[in-house]
Amino acid sequence: PFQTITANFANVIHGLNANHLTDQVIQRSKRMILDTLGVGLLGTSTEVCHKVTQYSKIYSSDISSTIWGHLDFRLPPLYAAFVNGVAVHSMDFDDTWHPATHPSGAVLPAVIALSEAFPQKKKISGLDLLLAFNVGIEVQGRLLRFSSEARNIPKRFHPPTVVGTMGSAAACAKLLALDQLKCKNALAIAASYAGAPLANAATQTKPLHVGNAAKHGLEAACLASQGLQGNKQILDMESGIGAFYTDYNPQTLPTLQSYPWLLGQQDVAIKRFPAHLGTHWVADAASSVRRKLVESSDNLLPLDKIEKVILKVPEVKYVNRPSPTSEHEARHSFQFVACSALLDGSVSVQSFTSENIHRPALQELLCKTQLEHPADNAPSFESLYCEVSVTLRDSNTVSDRCDTFYGHWRKPLKKEDLEKKFQSNASSVLPAEATEGIIETVYNLEKVEDCSVL
């Protein structure tokens, strides 16, 4: 019999169970969870996170969830998911997938907040959490594959606000053990919370996109569990999720016998510094150029000898920012990241402080920097490259090209580097024993009986 795409999704969301998880998917998702916790903990110290935390104190309820990094107050699960989601994306430091989205930040804050708020008779295990998380990641990846437009860096909508909201709803529906009808309704309700324009990238509003995806997905699943109804064909219709893509072409999901998880086929990129993923190619290429330039001059960049810097990058308008003035603009600037890497040899959390953004040397280098967009450089995280060329006053040119930066899914971070990133991020907020405790808990998550220990 004919089955709608939406029914099929509800079927798969409802039918997937822990036996479907593969070792590879569990290993990769544990890395993602660890990384996302570290990013979220670090993000709690940002100004934008502080603002939404203060704002959210107006809510109080008997049922509450932890705000990451805070022992002093708790919030209802909805607002905990929101604040923690904002924290995860507050510095653009969270994982990135292909087709392009930030998958973990939309899902993990929602399932953690929800798992804490369950009535005490029902303990949520670490395996329950892993399964719900992976369902939320899977739904995002499948929806992204219904549009070939989505394979390129987006131009209209910020993807976490579209697919992330749906993924959060699916994950929360899974954790709440909703039946198939309620799973359909959760997706339908979530779709009405979905979508934010890309114009807010590089502003303080962009982190809200991920906080809202987490919160709205959770809210959609809770409303569906109350019996609230929406369009039963939300994934089938051009006026449903199709509204966000000009080339929407939905497909049925694979059958449940030995289900092929997309995360098993396509790993995520994990960032070494907090900025738009496209800038990571630029950073690696510029660092290599710097090594060649300073070989001869006691480790200082010969700034006065540089005539111009040319960056060959794909055409991505919202990451073309010749003179960024805020940390959020700097994180979305090919030019800024290239010049930082040329000056310092690498890019880090510190690169985006106000002092570093406004350094005279950096401003001088930015003035000498131009972008070029070669025809063969498609704006896709799968295939883009970056070439950095520095022309000196004596007409010599030093250049280097990066096809795959360290942290990309083709060149994943080593376990020790992932842990180092986590420790460095989390220790900005938590004592060392707590940091070690989280690493151990996440590595053994499938064996943890009550995941509220997290």
MARTORSE-429830 format. One record per residue (C-alpha): residue number from 1; x, y, z. Coordinates in pm, whole numbers. Example, Ala and Ser with C-alpha at 12.3 -4.5 7.8 and 13.67 -1.06 7.14 Angstrom:
<recs>
nr;u;v;w
1;1230;-450;780 .
2;1367;-106;714 .
</recs>
This chain:
<recs>
nr;u;v;w
1;0;0;0 .
2;108;360;-66 .
3;279;520;230 .
4;351;890;268 .
5;707;1007;327 .
6;594;1151;659 .
7;438;822;771 .
8;753;646;660 .
9;968;879;869 .
10;741;831;1170 .
11;769;458;1113 .
12;1148;464;1111 .
13;1177;705;1406 .
14;942;483;1602 .
15;1093;155;1485 .
16;1467;217;1526 .
17;1610;64;1841 .
18;1946;27;2009 .
19;2026;-294;1819 .
20;2037;-86;1503 .
21;2332;117;1632 .
22;2668;11;1493 .
23;2998;33;1681 .
24;3116;299;1434 .
25;2804;509;1485 .
26;2832;477;1862 .
27;3203;573;1855 .
28;3148;870;1626 .
29;2843;992;1814 .
30;3028;969;2146 .
31;3301;1192;2001 .
32;3033;1436;1887 .
33;2867;1432;2229 .
34;3195;1494;2407 .
35;3291;1772;2170 .
36;2948;1935;2192 .
37;2953;1930;2573 .
38;3291;2104;2572 .
39;3179;2362;2320 .
40;2859;2423;2515 .
41;3044;2459;2844 .
42;3286;2708;2695 .
43;2994;2888;2533 .
44;2830;2950;2871 .
45;3085;3223;2934 .
46;2991;3429;2626 .
47;2804;3755;2635 .
48;2522;3630;2418 .
49;2476;3323;2641 .
50;2480;3545;2950 .
51;2203;3760;2798 .
52;1972;3470;2722 .
53;2044;3314;3062 .
54;1943;3634;3239 .
55;1633;3663;3021 .
56;1532;3304;3095 .
57;1530;3353;3473 .
58;1175;3484;3439 .
59;1060;3124;3399 .
60;1031;2887;3690 .
61;869;2549;3736 .
62;875;2241;3960 .
63;1018;2033;3677 .
64;1365;2152;3597 .
65;1684;2076;3408 .
66;2045;2184;3453 .
67;2193;2485;3281 .
68;2536;2357;3175 .
69;2814;2489;3397 .
70;2574;2634;3660 .
71;2499;2477;3996 .
72;2310;2779;4126 .
73;1988;2766;3926 .
74;1782;2541;3701 .
75;1516;2602;3437 .
76;1217;2417;3295 .
77;1342;2171;3030 .
78;1228;2394;2743 .
79;1437;2691;2850 .
80;1731;2476;2960 .
81;1738;2333;2606 .
82;1726;2690;2469 .
83;2005;2833;2685 .
84;2232;2530;2641 .
85;2168;2528;2265 .
86;2264;2896;2249 .
87;2580;2812;2445 .
88;2676;2539;2197 .
89;2655;2771;1894 .
90;2753;3095;2067 .
91;3105;3086;1922 .
92;3037;2882;1607 .
93;3254;2612;1760 .
94;3014;2316;1722 .
95;3032;2029;1471 .
96;2938;2069;1103 .
97;2805;1804;864 .
98;2761;1758;491 .
99;2517;1850;343 .
100;2571;2160;552 .
101;2425;2191;901 .
102;2537;2188;1267 .
103;2376;1861;1378 .
104;2460;1806;1745 .
105;2372;2143;1898 .
106;2008;2119;1789 .
107;1963;1776;1948 .
108;2189;1719;2249 .
109;2064;2010;2466 .
110;1704;1898;2405 .
111;1752;1530;2490 .
112;1967;1604;2795 .
113;1716;1858;2931 .
114;1428;1617;2867 .
115;1605;1317;3020 .
116;1659;1509;3345 .
117;1297;1616;3368 .
118;1141;1268;3345 .
119;926;1155;3637 .
120;1152;955;3869 .
121;983;618;3801 .
122;1130;620;3451 .
123;1510;631;3439 .
124;1656;725;3101 .
125;1966;515;3033 .
126;2274;624;2844 .
127;2169;392;2562 .
128;1824;558;2548 .
129;2004;892;2519 .
130;2241;765;2247 .
131;1952;624;2047 .
132;1742;940;2069 .
133;2046;1153;1981 .
134;2121;939;1676 .
135;1758;946;1562 .
136;1777;1327;1576 .
137;2102;1331;1376 .
138;1966;1082;1120 .
139;1647;1278;1051 .
140;1853;1592;983 .
141;2082;1410;740 .
142;1793;1249;551 .
143;1603;1577;514 .
144;1918;1748;383 .
145;1949;1480;115 .
146;1605;1569;-21 .
147;1759;1881;-178 .
148;2066;1903;-398 .
149;2075;2274;-311 .
150;2155;2168;46 .
151;2487;2015;-65 .
152;2626;2365;-110 .
153;2685;2617;165 .
154;2338;2772;213 .
155;2222;3107;79 .
156;1871;3157;218 .
157;1798;2968;539 .
158;2039;2873;817 .
159;2006;2491;806 .
160;1995;2418;1184 .
161;1678;2625;1204 .
162;1515;2403;940 .
163;1647;2048;976 .
164;1777;2097;1333 .
165;1429;2177;1461 .
166;1297;1861;1293 .
167;1586;1653;1432 .
168;1527;1781;1783 .
169;1156;1695;1754 .
170;1237;1344;1629 .
171;1491;1285;1908 .
172;1253;1407;2178 .
173;966;1203;2030 .
174;1195;899;2052 .
175;1290;971;2415 .
176;922;1021;2506 .
177;842;689;2330 .
178;565;855;2127 .
179;355;632;1900 .
180;366;674;1522 .
181;75;917;1503 .
182;236;1137;1768 .
183;573;1114;1590 .
184;402;1249;1277 .
185;245;1530;1476 .
186;578;1614;1642 .
187;734;1660;1297 .
188;436;1863;1176 .
189;441;2094;1479 .
190;818;2136;1455 .
191;790;2241;1091 .
192;586;2542;1203 .
193;873;2648;1426 .
194;1134;2600;1154 .
195;1339;2840;944 .
196;1548;3151;1003 .
197;1707;3365;735 .
198;2082;3349;682 .
199;2103;3729;704 .
200;2143;3694;1082 .
201;2468;3500;1041 .
202;2766;3687;1190 .
203;2544;3855;1451 .
204;2456;3775;1812 .
205;2128;3633;1684 .
206;2285;3338;1501 .
207;2342;3135;1822 .
208;1969;3170;1896 .
209;1909;2962;1583 .
210;2054;2653;1750 .
211;1895;2730;2090 .
212;1559;2767;1919 .
213;1600;2446;1720 .
214;1663;2252;2043 .
215;1380;2424;2232 .
216;1123;2415;1951 .
217;1183;2048;1875 .
218;1136;1966;2243 .
219;823;2180;2258 .
220;684;2017;1943 .
221;735;1667;2088 .
222;577;1768;2421 .
223;277;1924;2244 .
224;241;1614;2024 .
225;246;1397;2338 .
226;-48;1607;2462 .
227;-233;1515;2143 .
228;-184;1838;1948 .
229;-219;1771;1576 .
230;-60;1904;1261 .
231;-46;1820;890 .
232;11;1444;853 .
233;203;1493;525 .
234;443;1763;639 .
235;744;1594;473 .
236;558;1516;149 .
237;439;1860;53 .
238;607;2150;-119 .
239;420;2369;127 .
240;558;2161;414 .
241;932;2123;470 .
242;953;2165;91 .
243;888;2536;150 .
244;1252;2580;252 .
245;1405;2428;-64 .
246;1342;2515;-427 .
247;1435;2159;-535 .
248;1273;1949;-260 .
249;1248;1583;-359 .
250;1161;1355;-65 .
251;1241;982;-63 .
252;1143;692;160 .
253;1394;578;420 .
254;1572;241;413 .
255;1403;-59;574 .
256;1465;-129;940 .
257;1649;-464;899 .
258;2014;-353;938 .
259;1932;18;903 .
260;2213;216;732 .
261;2276;525;947 .
262;2399;828;757 .
263;2647;897;1037 .
264;2803;561;948 .
265;2856;686;592 .
266;2936;1051;657 .
267;3125;1167;966 .
268;3111;1526;1091 .
269;3381;1792;1093 .
270;3498;1892;1441 .
271;3643;2242;1463 .
272;3982;2332;1609 .
273;3889;2699;1645 .
274;3557;2883;1678 .
275;3464;3014;1332 .
276;3266;2929;1019 .
277;3377;2594;877 .
278;3483;2748;542 .
279;3749;2950;723 .
280;3924;2632;842 .
281;4069;2567;496 .
282;4192;2926;487 .
283;4356;2894;831 .
284;4550;2579;738 .
285;4670;2723;406 .
286;4769;3056;563 .
287;4958;2883;846 .
288;5161;2688;588 .
289;5240;3009;399 .
290;5352;3172;725 .
291;5592;2884;797 .
292;5756;2943;457 .
293;5773;3321;512 .
294;5926;3316;860 .
295;6189;3048;795 .
296;6424;3335;723 .
297;6316;3601;972 .
298;6331;3493;1341 .
299;5970;3379;1355 .
300;5817;3723;1294 .
301;5606;3784;987 .
302;5788;4036;761 .
303;5477;4255;749 .
304;5644;4556;583 .
305;5765;4333;295 .
306;5415;4207;210 .
307;5250;4377;-85 .
308;4929;4175;-111 .
309;4753;3862;8 .
310;4522;3674;-231 .
311;4276;3414;-104 .
312;4126;3178;-362 .
313;3803;3063;-198 .
314;3452;2968;-308 .
315;3201;3249;-343 .
316;3018;3254;-10 .
317;2883;3601;47 .
318;2828;3583;420 .
319;3188;3475;485 .
320;3331;3751;267 .
321;3394;4024;526 .
322;3692;4248;446 .
323;3677;4450;769 .
324;3499;4274;1054 .
325;3437;4483;1367 .
326;3286;4228;1610 .
327;3380;3875;1717 .
328;3071;3745;1534 .
329;3175;3913;1207 .
330;3534;3796;1253 .
331;3416;3435;1289 .
332;3248;3474;948 .
333;3537;3633;760 .
334;3774;3451;524 .
335;3993;3761;535 .
336;4013;3786;915 .
337;4099;3419;966 .
338;4364;3425;694 .
339;4531;3734;838 .
340;4516;3595;1194 .
341;4682;3272;1080 .
342;4948;3465;888 .
343;5026;3681;1192 .
344;5007;3418;1466 .
345;5072;3088;1288 .
346;4740;2945;1404 .
347;4387;3046;1497 .
348;4238;2985;1843 .
349;3967;3097;2084 .
350;4191;3396;2168 .
351;4206;3516;1806 .
352;3852;3653;1835 .
353;3898;3875;2140 .
354;3837;4244;2087 .
355;4207;4324;2146 .
356;4316;4080;1876 .
357;4051;4187;1625 .
358;4157;4552;1650 .
359;4536;4502;1641 .
360;4703;4754;1405 .
361;4913;4478;1241 .
362;4602;4277;1165 .
363;4417;4580;1029 .
364;4717;4660;808 .
365;4723;4304;672 .
366;4345;4306;611 .
367;4390;4614;388 .
368;4630;4415;169 .
369;4397;4114;134 .
370;4176;4030;-166 .
371;3949;3737;-248 .
372;3933;3551;-577 .
373;3668;3294;-666 .
374;3807;3031;-907 .
375;3539;2868;-1125 .
376;3636;2518;-1005 .
377;3595;2603;-636 .
378;3236;2500;-555 .
379;3087;2627;-227 .
380;3056;2278;-79 .
381;3216;2151;243 .
382;3281;1825;56 .
383;3487;1977;-226 .
384;3597;2334;-157 .
385;3965;2429;-130 .
386;4159;2736;-34 .
387;4479;2876;-180 .
388;4665;3157;-6 .
389;4925;3359;-202 .
390;5139;3629;-46 .
391;5315;3862;-289 .
392;5621;4037;-148 .
393;5760;4382;-244 .
394;6047;4206;-425 .
395;5780;4039;-648 .
396;5838;3696;-501 .
397;5518;3501;-427 .
398;5477;3244;-152 .
399;5165;3029;-166 .
400;5004;2713;-36 .
401;4679;2528;-85 .
402;4458;2337;158 .
403;4219;2073;22 .
404;4135;1909;355 .
405;4195;2080;689 .
406;4269;1887;1010 .
407;3931;1823;1175 .
408;3743;1768;846 .
409;3569;1428;810 .
410;3840;1325;563 .
411;4105;1403;826 .
412;3934;1357;1165 .
413;4083;1485;1490 .
414;4285;1223;1674 .
415;4129;1105;1999 .
416;4385;1296;2206 .
417;4321;1620;2016 .
418;3944;1584;2059 .
419;4001;1530;2432 .
420;4241;1824;2451 .
421;3980;2047;2289 .
422;3715;1922;2532 .
423;3940;1969;2837 .
424;4046;2314;2731 .
425;3683;2417;2669 .
426;3525;2253;2974 .
427;3797;2352;3220 .
428;3713;2717;3154 .
429;3393;2648;3354 .
430;3435;2322;3550 .
431;3694;2179;3793 .
432;3931;1913;3656 .
433;3761;1618;3826 .
434;3425;1712;3673 .
435;3588;1739;3331 .
436;3746;1393;3369 .
437;3413;1257;3497 .
438;3232;1376;3185 .
439;3493;1218;2955 .
440;3459;886;3136 .
441;3077;898;3140 .
442;3052;983;2770 .
443;3299;710;2671 .
444;3089;456;2863 .
445;2751;608;2780 .
446;2597;288;2641 .
447;2658;123;2983 .
448;2527;409;3201 .
449;2199;314;3373 .
450;2079;665;3448 .
451;2209;932;3213 .
452;2110;1214;3449 .
453;2459;1166;3599 .
454;2577;1366;3298 .
</recs>
